[in-house]
């Protein structure tokens, strides 16, 4: 327990210096220059590698123009791309860019640079290899995507060691404030809490002062960031202090009470004379998602046709019953459909569920048993490899499911949902999703719903791609698959 006297004692000014603005500016300028140079080097290197792949490895150097002509063309593409990336803000590592935004900017810059280089080449009567241009273009995009993915991590690591971290205090010694302080500790020096409580327990940092002394504590501790985590009915006193100012440059951030429900994409503005936060409860899904679903599903069916036939034969020979198991599931907006799976259980397995109810190992309305006696030997192997899910590619092609999305629940499970859990039905269900790549059956039901709601509110093509890439190691590791 922290007493009022302890709090005031700990509020004594210390000699620690604030974040060095000069060092921060110097590091930022150096990072911009270094980033642009590496951008240029990656693009030029990609077109040189394209030359090696097109002519040297294929031993077709005789038909090629002099190597210097290709290098000059690569230099033009590199310079144009470097300039366009800088103009689109990708040289500013302080401001994070989403994966789709980065990809669009990179593709646009490389494409524009390639077109300009081709214009110069044709004007000089140079007939460059089209295959080389295609290889260079592709490799440049892949190289920049990789480089601009790791560059922010390198920058923030250097900043952590070379620049004094900004100092922050959290106004609100409550559960939300404690969580925020823990999250901010990675990038800020979180000094402690400011609150009026005299018997606050479980704090991981000191209670610095009362709210009335916020102005003095900001000056004394050279605070750079104030995070207000108080409930709405306790913010009036903080508002009065903020209106007076602090006599030094400081940023104030207020955590909204509906913060847990807010998606990442927000609209901040004014409506009449009042500020507001606007957002869509369900992210707008573009046609790209459906197009990718159809293309990848059809491709997968064609490539996996021998595997699908082999599995069908194994299921048929291993136990009596149909090869494909059809189960009624709840899809987008509560519409039901028949989900397809390779049969992994004995016939009549659903009728045995009540007999096994006391062995249920899942939380909420889910029913899962790690060593379910109803599963056949072949079915156990299929579940471990997630091959029993492959027929759902047919559901994806028919538009009942997507490759990525929340798992479709049973109608009996939906009847037991609490109102907030129904939000996961606002998206088309998927073969894989955040739940599957986070541990599947090992994830508690409420956490599964929260992951699904996060997906529904923050969908993007980049998020889908990330989940699909994470699905591969999740299947290989077999974590939570039973």
C-alpha positions as CSV (number, residue, x, y, z in Angstrom):
1,X,0.0,0.0,0.0
2,X,1.3,3.5,-0.9
3,X,0.6,6.2,1.5
4,X,0.0,9.9,0.7
5,X,3.3,10.9,2.4
6,X,5.2,8.4,0.4
7,X,3.7,9.7,-2.8
8,X,4.8,13.3,-2.0
9,X,8.3,12.2,-1.0
10,X,8.8,10.4,-4.3
11,X,7.7,13.5,-6.1
12,X,10.9,15.3,-5.3
13,X,12.6,16.5,-8.5
14,X,15.5,14.3,-9.7
15,X,18.5,15.2,-11.9
16,X,17.6,13.0,-14.8
17,X,17.7,14.8,-18.1
18,X,14.8,14.8,-20.6
19,X,14.9,13.2,-24.0
20,X,17.6,14.7,-26.1
21,X,15.8,16.5,-29.0
22,X,19.1,17.3,-30.7
23,X,20.2,13.7,-30.6
24,X,16.8,12.6,-31.8
25,X,16.9,14.9,-34.7
26,X,20.4,13.9,-35.7
27,X,19.5,10.2,-35.6
28,X,16.3,10.8,-37.6
29,X,18.3,12.7,-40.3
30,X,20.9,10.0,-40.5
31,X,18.3,7.3,-40.7
32,X,16.6,9.1,-43.6
33,X,19.8,9.4,-45.5
34,X,20.8,5.8,-44.8
35,X,17.4,4.5,-45.8
36,X,17.4,6.3,-49.1
37,X,20.9,5.1,-49.9
38,X,20.0,1.5,-49.1
39,X,16.7,1.8,-51.1
40,X,18.8,2.8,-54.1
41,X,21.3,0.0,-53.5
42,X,18.5,-2.6,-53.2
43,X,16.9,-1.5,-56.5
44,X,20.2,-1.4,-58.4
45,X,21.3,-4.7,-56.9
46,X,18.0,-6.3,-57.9
47,X,18.5,-5.3,-61.6
48,X,22.1,-6.5,-61.5
49,X,20.9,-9.8,-60.0
50,X,18.3,-9.9,-62.8
51,X,21.1,-9.5,-65.3
52,X,23.0,-12.4,-63.8
53,X,19.9,-14.6,-63.8
54,X,19.0,-13.7,-67.4
55,X,22.4,-13.8,-69.1
56,X,25.2,-15.2,-67.0
57,X,23.5,-18.2,-65.5
58,X,21.8,-19.1,-68.8
59,X,25.1,-18.5,-70.6
60,X,23.4,-16.1,-73.0
61,X,25.9,-13.2,-72.6
62,X,26.5,-13.1,-76.3
63,X,23.0,-11.8,-77.1
64,X,23.1,-9.2,-74.3
65,X,24.0,-5.5,-74.7
66,X,27.1,-4.3,-72.8
67,X,26.7,-4.7,-69.0
68,X,27.2,-1.0,-68.5
69,X,23.9,-0.3,-70.4
70,X,22.0,-2.4,-68.0
71,X,23.7,-0.9,-65.0
72,X,22.8,2.6,-66.2
73,X,19.1,1.6,-66.6
74,X,19.2,0.1,-63.1
75,X,20.6,3.4,-61.8
76,X,17.7,5.4,-63.4
77,X,15.1,3.0,-61.8
78,X,16.9,3.3,-58.4
79,X,17.1,7.0,-58.4
80,X,13.5,7.5,-59.5
81,X,12.3,4.9,-57.0
82,X,14.3,6.4,-54.2
83,X,12.8,9.9,-54.8
84,X,9.2,8.5,-55.1
85,X,9.5,6.5,-51.9
86,X,10.8,9.6,-50.0
87,X,7.9,11.7,-51.4
88,X,5.4,9.1,-50.2
89,X,6.8,9.2,-46.7
90,X,8.5,5.8,-46.5
91,X,11.8,7.4,-45.5
92,X,10.1,8.6,-42.2
93,X,10.5,5.6,-39.9
94,X,9.0,7.5,-37.0
95,X,5.6,7.2,-38.6
96,X,4.6,3.6,-39.1
97,X,3.0,2.5,-42.4
98,X,0.7,-0.4,-42.8
99,X,1.9,-3.4,-44.9
100,X,-0.6,-2.7,-47.7
101,X,0.4,1.0,-47.8
102,X,4.1,0.1,-48.0
103,X,3.5,-2.5,-50.8
104,X,1.4,-0.1,-52.9
105,X,4.1,2.6,-52.5
106,X,6.9,0.3,-53.4
107,X,5.1,-1.2,-56.4
108,X,4.2,2.2,-57.7
109,X,7.7,3.6,-57.3
110,X,9.4,0.7,-59.0
111,X,6.9,0.6,-61.8
112,X,7.2,4.3,-62.4
113,X,11.0,4.1,-62.3
114,X,11.0,1.1,-64.7
115,X,8.8,3.0,-67.2
116,X,11.0,6.1,-67.1
117,X,14.1,4.0,-67.6
118,X,12.5,2.2,-70.6
119,X,11.7,5.6,-72.1
120,X,15.4,6.7,-71.8
121,X,16.5,3.3,-73.2
122,X,14.2,3.5,-76.3
123,X,15.2,7.1,-76.8
124,X,18.8,6.0,-77.0
125,X,17.9,3.1,-79.3
126,X,18.8,0.4,-76.6
127,X,16.8,-2.8,-77.0
128,X,16.9,-4.1,-73.4
129,X,15.8,-7.7,-72.6
130,X,12.1,-7.7,-71.5
131,X,12.8,-10.8,-69.4
132,X,15.5,-8.8,-67.6
133,X,13.2,-5.9,-67.0
134,X,10.6,-8.3,-65.5
135,X,13.2,-10.0,-63.3
136,X,14.6,-6.7,-62.1
137,X,11.1,-5.3,-61.4
138,X,10.1,-8.4,-59.4
139,X,13.3,-8.7,-57.4
140,X,13.4,-4.9,-56.6
141,X,9.9,-5.1,-55.2
142,X,10.7,-8.2,-53.1
143,X,14.0,-6.6,-51.9
144,X,12.4,-3.4,-50.9
145,X,9.5,-5.1,-49.1
146,X,12.0,-7.2,-47.1
147,X,14.2,-4.2,-46.4
148,X,11.5,-1.8,-45.4
149,X,10.0,-4.5,-43.1
150,X,13.2,-4.8,-41.0
151,X,14.4,-1.2,-41.3
152,X,12.0,0.2,-38.5
153,X,13.2,-2.5,-36.1
154,X,16.8,-1.5,-36.7
155,X,16.0,2.2,-36.3
156,X,14.1,1.9,-33.0
157,X,16.8,-0.4,-31.6
158,X,19.4,2.2,-32.4
159,X,17.2,5.0,-31.0
160,X,16.8,3.0,-27.8
161,X,20.5,2.8,-27.2
162,X,21.6,6.2,-28.7
163,X,18.9,8.5,-27.6
164,X,17.5,9.1,-24.1
165,X,14.0,7.6,-24.0
166,X,11.1,10.1,-23.6
167,X,9.7,10.3,-20.1
168,X,6.1,9.5,-19.4
169,X,3.6,9.5,-16.6
170,X,0.2,7.8,-16.4
171,X,-2.7,9.7,-14.8
172,X,-4.8,7.0,-13.3
173,X,-3.5,4.3,-10.9
174,X,-6.1,1.7,-12.0
175,X,-6.1,-1.5,-14.0
176,X,-6.1,0.3,-17.3
177,X,-3.3,2.6,-16.2
178,X,-1.2,-0.3,-15.1
179,X,-1.6,-2.1,-18.4
180,X,-0.7,1.1,-20.3
181,X,2.4,1.7,-18.2
182,X,3.5,-1.9,-18.9
183,X,3.0,-1.5,-22.6
184,X,4.7,1.9,-22.9
185,X,7.8,0.7,-21.0
186,X,9.2,-0.7,-24.2
187,X,9.6,2.8,-25.8
188,X,9.2,5.2,-22.8
189,X,10.7,5.7,-19.4
190,X,7.5,5.5,-17.5
191,X,8.2,7.3,-14.2
192,X,5.0,6.3,-12.4
193,X,1.3,7.3,-11.7
194,X,-0.5,10.4,-10.8
195,X,-3.8,9.9,-8.9
196,X,-5.7,10.9,-5.8
197,X,-5.9,7.4,-4.4
198,X,-4.3,6.8,-1.0
199,X,-4.7,3.0,-0.7
200,X,-3.8,1.9,-4.2
201,X,-2.4,-1.6,-4.3
202,X,-0.6,-3.7,-6.8
203,X,1.3,-0.8,-8.5
204,X,4.5,-1.7,-10.4
205,X,5.7,1.9,-10.3
206,X,5.5,4.7,-7.7
207,X,2.5,6.9,-7.1
208,X,4.1,10.2,-7.8
209,X,1.6,12.8,-6.7
210,X,-2.1,13.8,-6.6
211,X,-3.8,15.2,-9.7
212,X,-3.7,18.7,-8.3
213,X,0.1,18.5,-8.4
214,X,0.2,17.3,-12.0
215,X,1.7,20.6,-13.3
216,X,4.5,20.6,-10.8
217,X,5.4,17.0,-11.3
218,X,5.6,17.5,-15.1
219,X,8.1,20.3,-14.6
220,X,10.1,18.6,-11.9
221,X,10.5,15.3,-13.7
222,X,10.8,16.9,-17.2
223,X,7.9,14.8,-18.5
224,X,7.5,14.4,-22.3
225,X,4.3,12.4,-22.4
226,X,1.1,12.4,-20.2
227,X,-1.3,9.5,-20.7
228,X,-4.7,10.0,-19.1
229,X,-6.3,6.7,-18.2
230,X,-9.0,7.9,-15.8
231,X,-12.7,7.1,-16.3
232,X,-14.9,9.7,-17.9
233,X,-16.4,10.9,-14.6
234,X,-12.9,11.7,-13.2
235,X,-11.4,13.7,-16.0
236,X,-12.7,17.2,-15.1
237,X,-9.9,18.0,-12.7
238,X,-7.3,16.8,-15.3
239,X,-9.0,19.0,-17.9
240,X,-8.6,22.1,-15.8
241,X,-4.9,21.4,-15.3
242,X,-4.3,20.7,-19.0
243,X,-6.0,24.0,-19.9
244,X,-3.5,25.9,-17.8
245,X,-0.6,24.3,-19.5
246,X,2.6,23.0,-18.0
247,X,5.3,25.5,-18.9
248,X,7.1,23.0,-21.1
249,X,6.5,21.1,-24.3
250,X,4.5,18.0,-23.4
251,X,2.1,15.7,-25.3
252,X,-1.1,14.6,-23.7
253,X,-3.0,11.5,-24.8
254,X,-6.4,10.4,-23.4
255,X,-7.4,6.8,-23.5
256,X,-11.1,6.5,-24.5
257,X,-13.3,4.3,-22.3
258,X,-14.4,2.4,-25.4
259,X,-10.7,1.7,-26.2
260,X,-11.0,-2.1,-26.2
261,X,-13.7,-1.9,-28.9
262,X,-11.9,0.6,-31.2
263,X,-10.3,-0.7,-34.4
264,X,-6.9,0.5,-35.5
265,X,-8.4,2.7,-38.3
266,X,-9.9,5.7,-36.7
267,X,-11.2,9.1,-37.9
268,X,-10.5,12.0,-35.6
269,X,-12.3,15.2,-36.3
270,X,-14.9,17.7,-35.1
271,X,-18.7,17.4,-35.4
272,X,-20.2,20.9,-34.8
273,X,-18.2,22.3,-31.9
274,X,-17.2,18.9,-30.4
275,X,-14.4,16.6,-31.1
276,X,-15.2,13.0,-32.1
277,X,-13.7,9.6,-32.8
278,X,-15.3,7.9,-35.8
279,X,-14.8,4.3,-36.8
280,X,-16.6,1.4,-38.6
281,X,-17.5,-1.5,-36.2
282,X,-16.8,-3.8,-39.1
283,X,-13.9,-3.2,-41.5
284,X,-14.9,-2.7,-45.1
285,X,-13.9,-5.8,-47.1
286,X,-12.9,-5.2,-50.7
287,X,-13.4,-7.4,-53.8
288,X,-9.7,-8.3,-53.5
289,X,-10.5,-10.8,-50.7
290,X,-13.0,-12.7,-52.8
291,X,-10.8,-12.7,-55.9
292,X,-7.9,-14.1,-53.9
293,X,-10.1,-16.7,-52.3
294,X,-11.3,-18.0,-55.7
295,X,-7.9,-17.9,-57.4
296,X,-6.0,-19.6,-54.5
297,X,-8.8,-22.2,-53.8
298,X,-9.0,-23.3,-57.5
299,X,-5.2,-23.5,-57.7
300,X,-5.0,-25.5,-54.5
301,X,-7.7,-27.9,-55.7
302,X,-5.8,-28.5,-58.9
303,X,-2.4,-28.9,-57.2
304,X,-3.7,-31.1,-54.4
305,X,-5.9,-33.3,-56.5
306,X,-3.7,-36.4,-56.0
307,X,-3.5,-35.8,-52.2
308,X,-7.3,-35.3,-52.0
309,X,-7.9,-38.6,-53.9
310,X,-5.4,-40.4,-51.6
311,X,-7.1,-39.1,-48.5
312,X,-10.5,-40.0,-49.8
313,X,-9.4,-43.6,-50.4
314,X,-7.7,-43.8,-47.0
315,X,-10.9,-42.6,-45.2
316,X,-13.1,-45.0,-47.1
317,X,-10.9,-48.0,-46.4
318,X,-10.2,-47.2,-42.7
319,X,-13.8,-47.3,-41.4
320,X,-17.4,-47.6,-42.7
321,X,-19.2,-44.5,-43.6
322,X,-19.1,-41.6,-46.1
323,X,-15.8,-40.0,-47.1
324,X,-17.1,-36.4,-46.8
325,X,-18.7,-35.3,-43.6
326,X,-21.3,-32.5,-43.9
327,X,-22.0,-30.5,-40.8
328,X,-24.4,-27.6,-40.4
329,X,-22.5,-24.4,-39.4
330,X,-23.4,-20.8,-38.9
331,X,-21.8,-18.3,-41.3
332,X,-21.8,-14.6,-42.0
333,X,-24.8,-12.7,-40.5
334,X,-26.1,-15.9,-38.9
335,X,-26.8,-17.8,-42.2
336,X,-26.4,-21.5,-42.0
337,X,-24.5,-23.7,-44.5
338,X,-23.1,-27.2,-44.8
339,X,-19.4,-27.2,-44.0
340,X,-17.4,-30.0,-45.7
341,X,-14.7,-32.1,-44.1
342,X,-13.0,-35.4,-44.6
343,X,-14.7,-37.7,-42.1
344,X,-12.4,-38.2,-39.1
345,X,-14.8,-39.8,-36.7
346,X,-16.8,-43.0,-36.6
347,X,-20.4,-42.9,-37.9
348,X,-22.9,-41.7,-35.2
349,X,-20.2,-39.6,-33.4
350,X,-22.6,-36.7,-32.8
351,X,-25.0,-39.0,-30.9
352,X,-22.2,-40.0,-28.5
353,X,-21.5,-36.3,-27.5
354,X,-23.7,-36.3,-24.4
355,X,-22.0,-39.5,-23.1
356,X,-18.7,-37.7,-23.3
357,X,-19.8,-34.3,-22.0
358,X,-18.1,-34.6,-18.7
359,X,-14.7,-35.1,-20.5
360,X,-15.0,-31.8,-22.3
361,X,-11.7,-29.9,-22.2
362,X,-12.8,-26.7,-24.0
363,X,-14.2,-23.5,-22.5
364,X,-17.4,-21.7,-23.2
365,X,-19.9,-23.5,-25.6
366,X,-17.1,-25.4,-27.4
367,X,-16.7,-29.1,-27.1
368,X,-13.2,-30.6,-27.5
369,X,-11.5,-33.7,-26.1
370,X,-7.8,-34.2,-26.6
371,X,-8.1,-38.0,-26.9
372,X,-11.6,-38.3,-28.3
373,X,-12.5,-42.0,-28.6
374,X,-14.7,-41.2,-31.6
375,X,-11.8,-40.3,-33.8
376,X,-10.5,-43.0,-36.2
377,X,-6.8,-43.7,-36.6
378,X,-6.7,-42.1,-40.1
379,X,-8.9,-39.2,-38.8
380,X,-6.4,-38.5,-36.0
381,X,-3.6,-38.2,-38.5
382,X,-5.7,-35.9,-40.7
383,X,-6.6,-33.7,-37.8
384,X,-2.9,-33.4,-36.7
385,X,-2.0,-32.2,-40.2
386,X,-5.3,-30.2,-40.7
387,X,-5.9,-32.2,-43.9
388,X,-9.5,-33.0,-42.8
389,X,-10.2,-29.3,-43.5
390,X,-9.2,-29.4,-47.2
391,X,-12.7,-30.1,-48.6
392,X,-13.7,-26.6,-47.3
393,X,-11.9,-25.3,-50.4
394,X,-15.3,-26.1,-52.0
395,X,-17.1,-24.0,-49.4
396,X,-14.7,-21.2,-50.2
397,X,-15.3,-21.5,-54.0
398,X,-19.1,-21.4,-53.4
399,X,-18.7,-18.3,-51.3
400,X,-19.9,-19.8,-48.0
401,X,-16.4,-19.4,-46.5
402,X,-13.2,-17.6,-47.0
403,X,-9.6,-18.7,-46.8
404,X,-9.2,-16.4,-43.7
405,X,-11.8,-15.6,-41.1
406,X,-13.4,-16.7,-37.9
407,X,-14.1,-20.4,-37.6
408,X,-17.8,-21.2,-38.3
409,X,-19.6,-22.3,-35.1
410,X,-22.3,-24.9,-34.6
411,X,-25.9,-23.6,-34.2
412,X,-26.0,-25.1,-30.7
413,X,-22.9,-23.1,-29.8
414,X,-24.4,-19.8,-31.1
415,X,-27.4,-20.3,-28.9
416,X,-25.1,-20.1,-25.9
417,X,-23.3,-16.9,-27.1
418,X,-23.4,-13.8,-25.0
419,X,-24.5,-10.7,-26.9
420,X,-21.0,-9.3,-27.4
421,X,-19.8,-12.7,-28.8
422,X,-22.2,-12.5,-31.7
423,X,-19.9,-9.9,-33.3
424,X,-17.7,-12.6,-34.7
425,X,-20.5,-13.6,-37.1
426,X,-20.2,-10.3,-38.9
427,X,-17.4,-11.7,-41.2
428,X,-17.4,-14.6,-43.6
429,X,-16.0,-17.6,-41.7
430,X,-12.6,-18.9,-42.8
431,X,-10.5,-22.1,-43.0
432,X,-7.8,-20.4,-41.0
433,X,-7.7,-17.3,-38.8
434,X,-6.1,-15.6,-35.8
435,X,-7.4,-18.3,-33.5
436,X,-5.8,-21.1,-35.4
437,X,-2.4,-19.5,-35.7
438,X,-2.5,-18.5,-31.9
439,X,-2.9,-22.1,-30.5
440,X,-6.3,-23.3,-31.7
441,X,-7.8,-25.6,-29.1
442,X,-5.4,-24.3,-26.4
443,X,-6.9,-20.7,-26.6
444,X,-9.8,-20.1,-24.2
445,X,-13.1,-19.4,-25.9
446,X,-13.4,-15.8,-24.8
447,X,-9.9,-15.1,-26.1
448,X,-10.8,-16.8,-29.3
449,X,-13.8,-14.4,-29.7
450,X,-11.6,-11.4,-29.0
451,X,-9.2,-12.5,-31.7
452,X,-12.1,-12.9,-34.1
453,X,-13.5,-9.4,-33.2
454,X,-10.0,-7.9,-33.7
455,X,-10.0,-9.5,-37.2
456,X,-13.5,-8.3,-38.0
457,X,-12.7,-4.7,-37.0
458,X,-9.2,-4.5,-38.5
459,X,-9.4,-6.6,-41.7
460,X,-6.9,-5.8,-44.4
461,X,-5.3,-7.8,-47.2
462,X,-2.0,-7.5,-45.4
463,X,-3.6,-9.1,-42.3
464,X,-5.0,-12.0,-44.4
465,X,-1.5,-12.6,-45.9
466,X,0.1,-12.5,-42.5
467,X,-2.4,-15.1,-41.1
468,X,-1.9,-17.4,-44.2
469,X,1.9,-17.2,-43.8
470,X,1.6,-18.0,-40.0
471,X,-0.8,-20.9,-40.7
472,X,2.1,-23.0,-42.3
473,X,4.3,-23.2,-39.1
474,X,1.1,-23.5,-37.0
475,X,0.2,-26.7,-38.9
476,X,3.7,-28.0,-38.9
477,X,4.0,-27.5,-35.1
478,X,0.6,-29.0,-34.5
479,X,0.0,-26.8,-31.5
480,X,-3.6,-27.2,-30.2
481,X,-4.7,-29.5,-33.1
482,X,-6.9,-32.3,-31.8
